[in-house]
């Protein structure tokens, strides 16, 4: 029932298309059955006793019914294709959006390769079930019922005999589906692991070459692919045997109808036209049943995909953040009181304390350097300030410099830091965080409506004027991971991107780690001159940066 409800809700924007296609399918089925009935009349009556005019009329009707069925089949095909691409895009857009509403750094993160697999194969699988398999099943059931009623009109005994095997096939289909779902989950898991390995191989190509581990990781991929091949072949063998058994049963039914018709012709109890119609109707009954049973694996595969997609949406609980955002245009400070935080590993529930009983007041407009050994909580502190994670104990407050009530969320000039206060922060992470696309596109990620003048100003403050040395300027195309730029150049464009954000508290994580001393000094001078009123917190390992700041905090 869970999956039926899920699929029904998923068809919300495609129901009109589906309803029209079912009607088109019914028309196609009706024309097919009409062709069988006309064929019987043509053979038994028109050919034997009809006039030339009757023959022309009957041939015209047969041609019209066949052409009509072909036209309706093409209409059905076109509407299915258009519905499929729309539903796939809709689902991908929705689940891509859930990635930005999931909790971060809680030990439940999915590998990016696994997510990529879910956003492609699983979404395609589910969309196919919604807009193709389910409507086709409805049309197939109608075809089965129509063919059965027509055959029953011709001969009730044969019709019931052929239909008696249907309950048996339903039971067999249910048994098959249970085993197929388990096999499909294993295959999807193997596919995701391969996607992870391939993605990491591309991303860390140079590192793997420097380690001379190309052959080793290629063999590792080969082992994973061998497992996938084994899983797929196991499912294929199972499906083949099941289909052979079902097909043999229906072939026996067809053979029985053929023998019954032959004996009837010999004894004169049926006509040749009736015999021809019987054989066509046997196909009209058996083919829908076989088609329905063939659709079972597709629906089973989609239930496995639904479970995997639900995992993406299971932790999406911040969808109203943008509507409830607190944006303050005044000078802001930060006050941390006895803050404790520990990461919990989901696998073994081990708590690893990173920040213990930390207190500090970052005054409005102050420039603070944070130093400490690796693993002492510098990056974790930024995650706490951005509301990505919450402290286990203590509190983190954002407060106004000059008092006053900026909004209802501020009580006594302060408010707890959360995802709602995130717009007040400008965060520039360490390393290369540029995306594939133009420089303009990367800057627009921070401010989609930024003007060229605003971009030029931000690039200048970030010492990234080199962008305008390119012939394309802002439209210079960056490759994956800013291929074509040095690390220092990529870092400065990332700083400019952050500066387009409106927040009054800047969180800058090792922003000059790839810069030479001269460029570093120039960068900080431009930052301090451009934003003297903004609160800045720098994570750094360089004493030169600490000397430029008002104070240094050691973790």
C-alpha positions, 0 to 999 in steps of 0.5 A: 500500500505504501508504494501505491500511495507513493506512486499515486502522489507522484503522478500528480502533475501527469494525471491528465496525460495519463488519463488521455493515454488510457483513453487512447489505449482503450481506443486502440484495444477497441480497434484491435478487437473490431479488426478480429470481429471484422476478420471473422465476418469477412471470411465467413460471410463476405467472401462466401456470399457477399457482393463485390461492393460488400467486399470493398466495404469490408476491406475498407473497414479492415484497413481503417481499423488497422490504420486507426490502431497504428495512429493511436499507437503513435499518439500513445508513444509520443505522449508517453515520451513527453510525460516521461521526460517531464516527470524525470525532470520534476523528480530530479529537481525535487530530490536535488532540492532535498540535498540542501535541506538535509542535516549536515555532518551528522554521520549519515551523509551519503557518498556523492557517487551514491547520490548521483546514482539515485538521482539518475537511475532510481529516478528514471526507474520510478518515473518509468513506472509512474508514467509508462508502466502503470498506464500500460497496465491499465490498458492491458487489463482492459485489453484482457477483459475485452478479449475475454468477453469477445471470446466468451461470446464466441465460445464460453468454454474455451474462454474460461479454460484460458482464464483459469490459469490467471490466478495461478500466474498471479500467485507465481508473480507475487513469489517472483516479485519478492525475490526480485526486489531483494536481488534488485536492491543488491544490484542498485547497491553494487551500481552505487559503489561503482559510481562512487569509485569512478567519481573518486577516480576522476576527481583524484586522478593526479593523486592516484597517478602520483601514488602509482596506484592506477593499476590497483584501483583499476583492479578494485573497480574490476572486482566491483564490476565482477560482483555487479555482473554476477548479481545481474546474471543471477537475476537474469537467470532467475527471470529467464527461468520464471519467464520460460515456465510462464511462457510454456504454460501459455504456449500450452494454452495456445496449442490447446486452442489450436487443437480444439479449433482444428477438431471443431473444423473437422467436425463442422462445429465451427467455421474457418473464420471462427477458427481464425478469430479464436487464434487471434483472441487467444493471443489477445488474452495471453499477450496481456497476461504475459505483458502484465507479468513482464511489468511485475519486475519493473514495478519491483525495481521501482519499489527498491528505487522508491526506498532509496529515494525516500532516504534522500528525503527522510532528513529534509526538515528545514524547508521553511528556512528561507521564509523564516530567515533573519537578515540584519543590516546593522553591525553584528557580534557573536557571543559563545558561552560554554560551548561543547560539541562532539561528533558521533560516528553512526556506525559505532556510536563513538562520541569524539569531542572537538570543542569543549567548554569554549567561550568568547565574544567576537565584538561587532566590527572586530577582526579575529584570527583563530589558530590551532592544530589540525583537529582542534575544532576550527572548521567545526566552529564555523559549522556551528556558527552557520547553523549546520550543526548545533552545540551539545551544550552552551549557547551561541548568540548573534547580537546587535552593536547599538541595541534596538529591536531589529526583528521579533526574533531578537530578544534583548538585542540578541538571538541564538544562532541557527539556520535562520541567521545564516544569511548574516554570515559570509562563508569562504571555505578553504581550498578550491570550491569553484564549479564548472561554468563561467566566472560569472556563473560562479559569482552569481551563485552568491548573488544571481542578480549581481551587476557587472560593476558589483562583480568587478568590485568584488573581484578587485577586493579579492585581488582577482583582477586577473579575470579581466586579462582573459579575452572573455572576461567574466564569461571565461569558462572554468573547467571542472575544479577550475581547470585552467586556473592556479589554486591561488587564482581559484581561491581569490575568485571564491573569495570574490564570490563570498563578498557578494553576499550581504552578511555582516559577519565574515567567516574566512577559512584559510583564504590565503593558504595558496597566495604569496606573501605580497598578494596575501598582504594586499588581499587583507588590506583591501578587505579591511579597507572595504569592510571596516564595519564588518566582523571578520573571523579568520582561520589561519596557520600564518602568524602574519595574518594574526598580526593584522587582526585585533586579537588571536584565539587559540583552540 
